[in-house]
């Protein structure tokens, strides 16, 4: 049986803007931002200019993608993502009139104003393609975003994740967000004994993307209290699949009970917020305070109509401090230079039609 450290003093309940409840936000619209015609034109002009050039987009920076007016607004929105509510929905880029390359460049360019772009897999992709590749979560080397299955609430291995919707599914594929801060508060009130379990390190499967000399899993607590800030890291399926390794002990009954309560709270409509991303919408999420989910979906038969989102992993230079244990997954805890999947020999690359 696993041995758990006893945390006699729990971190305090958190009452800042990151501790929200979905039904409250559903009644408001301050988390939705509409781009003006001027801001949209800035993005379009910069994207089309780069699309016509031979510029190496793997080295793109904010200076290469000038946004005279929008850049200031993006900095303000990033502050809200990092230090406030933890997410924002930006509506809506005119992706229908752009080529797939122009849409991708537009998203990459916007991302450079939010943080340094990080590689998302062993192939070094800076631009992720979230679509059904016919894979299954039962494949220990598959990532769930490559399937049409429900993802369940989880965090990604970066400070901020951005999604740009290009096409929606025929049915399903809704986005759900929940505050990990609120989950912490609710567990603290209801079952502080189980909350203590989630302050202990727990093994999570790397799904075949193993750094040089590293284990095929990392071991970080679900909840991490550091310098007065609470940061979460979580993917239940990968916690369970890590048990396939001989060096990893089976989950103990009390660990299962704690994880089950965590999931129960994440799935509670009294806590989470569900939205449907439309073509051109950008969703920005702070992984340290928000978990995101996607419902299962049924897709169109025609390849050109299938559900397709683009994804960026970003490391803002003004991101929060993280405990040293995060370096096991993020490679570093230095703001602006952490997160992503960086393996020996990996080189940054961009696929425009992944």
N, C-alpha and C positions, 0 to 999 in steps of 0.2 A: 504493500500500500504506500502511496506517495506520502512524504512527510511535508507538512505545511508549516511555514513560519507563522508565529502568532503575532498579529499586529494589535497590540493593546490599545493604541491610540489611532483612531481612524482620522483621515483628513476631514475637515469640516464640510458641512453642507454648503453647496455653492449657489449663490443667488444672483449671479451676473446674467448678461444677455444670452449667454450660451445655454442657459437652462430654460428651454422653452417647451411648450406643449403644442402639438400639431393643430388641434381644433382652434386654439387661440390664433395661430398664424393664418388659418384658413379664412378667418374673418377679416384679415388685413391684406393689404397689397404692397406694404413697404419693402417686401423682399423681392418684388418684381421691378425690374428696370427696363425701360423702353428706350432704345437708341433713337436719337434724332436723325433727320435726313442728313444733316451735316456730318454727324459722327459716322453714319453708315457710308457716306461718300468717302470719308477719309480712309476707312478700312478697304473699300473697294479699289480706290486709286492705288493705294500701297500694294495691295495683293496683285492687281493686274500688272503693275509695273514690274514686280519681281517675277511674275509668271512668264513675262516676255524675255527675261534676262537669263544669263547663265550662272547666276549667283549660286554658291554652294549653301543650300538652305540648312545643312546640318550645323552651320556656324552662325545662324541668324541671331541677331541681337536687337534690342529695342531701337538702336540708332538706324538699323536697316529697314525699320518699319515705322516711319514717322506718323504719329497720330496727334497733331497739334492740340486739338480740343479733347479728344476721347482719353488720352493718356492721363490727364488730371483726374478725370472721373474714374478711370480704372484704379488709380492709386487709392481713391476714397473707398471704392468698393472692396478692394483688397484689405483695407483696414477693418472693414465690417466683417469680412470673412475670417480674418486672423484673430481679431480681438473682440468681436461682437457676437452676432447671431450664429455665424459660422457658415453661412451659405448665401448665395444670391442667384436669381434667375434673370438672365439678360435676354430680352426679346427685341428684335429678331433679325438676324442677318438674312439678306435676300439670296439664300443659297440656291433657290430654284433657277435663278437666271445666271448663275455662275457655273463654270466647269468644275469638275471634282478637284482639279489641281488648284484652281483659284480659291475654292472653299477651304481646302487644306492649308494653303498659304495664309489666308486671312486668319484662320484659327491659330496657326503657329505664330503669326505676327502679334496677335493680341496676347498670346501667352507670354511672349518675351517681355511685355510690360508688367507682368505679374510675378515673374520669377525665372530662374534658370531652368531650362527644359531638361528632364531626366529620362534616361532610357527605361523602357517599360518591360523588357523581356531580354532573354539571352541573345536575341538577334540584334539588339541595340536600337530597337525602334523608338524614335522620339515621338512619333505620331501613332497612337493606337487606333485600331479599327475594331469597334465593338459590333460584332455581327455573328450570326450562327454559322459556324464552320462544320456543323454536323458532328461535333465532338460531344463527349459525355463527361460529366463530373466524376464518373467511376474510373476514368483513365487517370492514374496518379500523376501524369505529366501534363494534364490538360488544365487550363485555367477556365473558370466558369463563364467568363465573358465570351468565350468562344462557343458557347452552347446557346440553346433557346430556353434552358431551364431557369427557374427562379434562382437568383443569386443568394438571397438571404442578406440580412443587414451585416455589413462588414466595413472595414477600412482598407484603403490602398496603401502601398509602401512609399508614401511621399507626403509632403506637407499639404499641398493643395492639388486636388484633381479637378480637371475641367472636362466637360462633355459638350460637344456640338452635335445637335441632331441634324442629320441630312435627310433621313427617311424614317417614317414610323412603320410599325408592324401592322399586319392586317387586323390583329386583335391582341391586346395585352401589351406587355413591355412597359408598364407604368413605372415611374420612378418613385421611390419612397425614401424619405430622410427621417432620421430620429436623432435626438440629442443624446450623446453618450453621457453628458453632464447630468441630464434629467434621469437617465437610467441609474447613474451613480447615486443621485439624491434619493430616488425611490427605493433602491436596495438598502441604502443606509437607514431609511425610516422603517422598512419592513423586516429586513433580515440582515442586520449588520454582521452576523456570524458568517453568512455566505459572502458578503461583500469582502470580508477579510481574505477569503480564499482567492479572490480575483486580484488581490494585491501581491500575490506570489507569482513567480515566473511560471509560464506554461508553454509547452513545446507546440510549435506551429510548423507545418510542412512547407518546405520551399517549392514543392511541386516540380522538382527536377532542376531548378535554377540555383545551383549551388556555387558559391564563391570559392576561389582557390583556397584549399586548406580548411574549409568550413564544414560544418555538419549539414546534412540534408534537411535540417530543421533549425529554427531559431527559438530561443527561450526568453520571452519577455512577458511581464505581467499584463493582464488585460487593462487594468487601471494603474497609472503611474503618477504619483504626486511628486512634483519637482519644482522648487523655487516658487511655491505658492500657486502652481498651475496643475490642473488635472488633464492628463493626456491618455487617450485610449488607443489600443491596437487590437483588432479582432477579426477573425474569420473562422466560424465554428466548424465548417466542413474540413478546413485545413488543420485545425486542432485535432480533429478526430482522425484524419488520415495520417497524421504524424505518428500514430500508435503502430503503424506498420513497421517502424524501425525497431530493431532489437534493443537499442539503448534507451528507448522511450517506454516508460511504464504505462500500463493501462490507466485510463482516467479512474480516479477514486470515486466512490459514491457521492462524497460531499462536493467534489469538483463537478460532477455531472449535475447535481442539484443546483449549484451556483450558476453554471452555464445555462441550464434550463430556465432559471428565473431571469437571467439576462435576456435570453431570447424571447421569453414571454412578454417582458416589458417592451422590447424593441418592436414586437409585432402588435402591440396594443394600440388600437386606433385612438385611444385617449392620449397617446404620446406622439405617434408618428404623423408625418405629413406626406400625402400622396399627390403627385402631379403628373401630368402627361406632357412630355417634351414635344414640341412641335418643330417642324423643319425651320432651321435658323436660330433656334433657342440655344443659349449657352448656360449651363449650370456649373457654378463654381462651389466646391465643397472643401471645408477644412477637415482633414482626416482626423485630427487630434481631438475634435469635439463633436463630430458628426459621423454617424454610420449611414451608408447608403445601400439601397437594395433595388432590384429590378424584378418585377413580376415575370412569370413565364409568358411566352408569347407564341402565337401562330403567325407564320409569315406568308407573304405572297409567293406564288410559284415562280413568277418571272424574276430573274436575277436583278434586273434594273429597278424593281420595286421593293426589294427586300429591305428589311430594317437595317439601318446603318448609322452608327454614331462614331464620331471621331473623339479621341481622348488624349489629353495632355496630363503629364505629371510634372508639377512645378515646385521649385525650391525658392521661395522668396527670401531675399537677404534679410528682411525684417521679421522673419518667423520667430516663434517662441523658443526659449531654451528647452532642450530635451535631456533626460537623464542619459548617462553614458551607455546604459544597457541598449538603447536604441541603435547604437552603432552596429550591433550585431545584425540588424536588418537594414538600416539606412546607410551602412558603410561609414558614416561619420555623423556627428551631431552638430557640425558647424553650419549655421544658417546660410542658405544659399548654395551649399555644396554638400547636400545630403539627400538620401532617398533614391529610389529607382533600383534597377537590377543591373549592377555593373559586375560582369564576370571577366575572368582572365581572357584577354584577346577580343573582348567585345568592342565594337566601334559604332559610333552613332550613325544611324541611317534613317532615311525617310521613305516609306512606301506610300504612294499617293492613291493607290487602288488596292489596298490590302484586303 
